[in-house]
Amino acid sequence: MRSELVFRALEQESNRYQLVQQVAKGTRRLHRPNTRVQETMNVVLEHFTTPALTSERVIYEQEEMRAA
């Protein structure tokens, strides 16, 4: 659930305003046409919860979302 992702992201970034700003920027950069914005936001929030997440995994997830 997205609420769980948000709470885990808040452990990394304590300032909620900055978290929202960074998630918005990340969503705009990673979003692809014909995909749900909600799914892109979840991917961005996963970035904040797992610092070791590589860009290759993000590209793979974006390809999966695009194929669906």
Backbone hydrogen bonds in HBPLUS format (Angstrom, degrees):
<---DONOR---> <-ACCEPTOR-->    atom                        ^
c    i                          cat <-CA-CA->   ^        H-A-AA   ^      H-
h    n   atom  resd res      DA  || num        DHA   H-A  angle D-A-AA Bond
n    s   type  num  typ     dist DA aas  dist angle  dist       angle   num
A0005-LEU N   A0001-MET O   3.31 MM   4  6.72 154.9  2.37 144.8 151.7     1
A0006-VAL N   A0002-ARG O   2.86 MM   4  6.16 154.2  1.93 154.7 162.1     2
A0007-PHE N   A0003-SER O   3.00 MM   4  6.24 163.7  2.03 149.3 152.8     3
A0008-ARG N   A0004-GLU O   2.96 MM   4  6.17 155.9  2.02 147.2 154.0     4
A0009-ALA N   A0005-LEU O   2.87 MM   4  6.01 148.4  1.97 142.8 152.0     5
A0010-LEU N   A0006-VAL O   2.90 MM   4  6.16 144.6  2.03 146.3 156.1     6
A0011-GLU N   A0008-ARG O   3.20 MM   3  5.29 143.3  2.34  96.5 106.8     7
A0012-GLN N   A0009-ALA O   3.00 MM   3  5.33 134.6  2.21 104.5 116.2     8
A0013-GLU N   A0009-ALA O   2.99 MM   4  6.29 159.2  2.03 152.5 159.0     9
A0019-LEU N   A0015-ASN O   3.03 MM   4  6.30 156.0  2.09 151.0 158.5    10
A0020-VAL N   A0016-ARG O   2.96 MM   4  6.20 162.7  1.99 153.3 156.6    11
A0021-GLN N   A0017-TYR O   3.02 MM   4  6.28 160.8  2.06 149.4 154.9    12
A0022-GLN N   A0018-GLN O   2.89 MM   4  6.06 161.4  1.92 151.5 156.3    13
A0023-VAL N   A0019-LEU O   2.88 MM   4  6.05 158.8  1.93 152.5 158.6    14
A0024-ALA N   A0020-VAL O   2.95 MM   4  6.08 156.8  2.00 146.6 153.0    15
A0025-LYS N   A0021-GLN O   3.03 MM   4  6.28 159.2  2.07 146.8 152.1    16
A0026-GLY N   A0022-GLN O   2.91 MM   4  6.07 164.7  1.93 148.5 153.1    17
A0027-THR N   A0023-VAL O   2.85 MM   4  5.95 152.9  1.92 146.3 153.9    18
A0028-ARG N   A0024-ALA O   3.04 MM   4  6.25 158.2  2.09 146.5 151.8    19
A0029-ARG N   A0025-LYS O   3.05 MM   4  6.31 152.5  2.12 147.3 154.9    20
A0030-LEU N   A0026-GLY O   2.93 MM   4  6.03 158.4  1.97 151.1 156.3    21
A0031-HIS N   A0027-THR O   2.96 MM   4  5.62 141.0  2.12 144.1 151.2    22
A0040-THR N   A0036-ARG O   3.30 MM   4  6.68 155.9  2.37 144.7 151.1    23
A0041-MET N   A0037-VAL O   2.89 MM   4  6.18 155.4  1.95 152.4 159.3    24
A0042-ASN N   A0038-GLN O   3.03 MM   4  6.32 151.4  2.12 143.4 150.8    25
A0043-VAL N   A0039-GLU O   3.09 MM   4  6.42 151.9  2.18 145.3 152.1    26
A0044-VAL N   A0040-THR O   3.02 MM   4  6.34 158.8  2.07 150.2 155.7    27
A0045-LEU N   A0041-MET O   2.87 MM   4  6.13 161.1  1.90 152.8 158.1    28
A0046-GLU N   A0042-ASN O   2.94 MM   4  6.16 145.6  2.06 142.2 151.6    29
A0047-HIS N   A0043-VAL O   3.21 MM   4  6.59 136.7  2.40 138.7 149.6    30
A0047-HIS N   A0044-VAL O   2.99 MM   3  5.13 129.2  2.25  98.4 112.3    31
A0048-PHE N   A0045-LEU O   3.06 MM   3  5.25 124.9  2.38  99.2 112.3    32
A0049-THR N   A0045-LEU O   3.16 MM   4  6.52 141.8  2.32 143.1 153.9    33
A0050-THR N   A0046-GLU O   2.91 MM   4  5.98 148.7  2.01 151.6 157.9    34
A0053-LEU N   A0050-THR O   3.11 MM   3  5.66 160.3  2.15 123.8 125.0    35
A0058-VAL N   A0054-THR O   3.37 MM   4  6.77 154.3  2.45 143.0 149.8    36
A0059-ILE N   A0055-SER O   2.94 MM   4  6.20 158.8  1.98 149.9 155.1    37
A0060-TYR N   A0056-GLU O   2.95 MM   4  6.17 156.4  2.01 144.4 151.1    38
A0061-GLU N   A0057-ARG O   2.87 MM   4  6.11 159.7  1.91 150.3 155.3    39
A0062-GLN N   A0058-VAL O   2.87 MM   4  6.09 153.5  1.94 148.3 156.0    40
A0063-GLU N   A0059-ILE O   2.94 MM   4  6.19 152.0  2.02 146.6 154.1    41
A0064-GLU N   A0060-TYR O   3.00 MM   4  6.30 152.0  2.08 146.9 154.5    42
A0065-MET N   A0061-GLU O   2.94 MM   4  6.20 158.5  1.99 148.0 153.5    43
A0066-ARG N   A0062-GLN O   2.89 MM   4  6.07 153.4  1.96 145.5 153.2    44
A0067-ALA N   A0063-GLU O   2.95 MM   4  6.11 149.5  2.05 144.2 152.0    45
A0068-ALA N   A0064-GLU O   3.11 MM   4  6.30 139.0  2.29 142.6 152.7    46
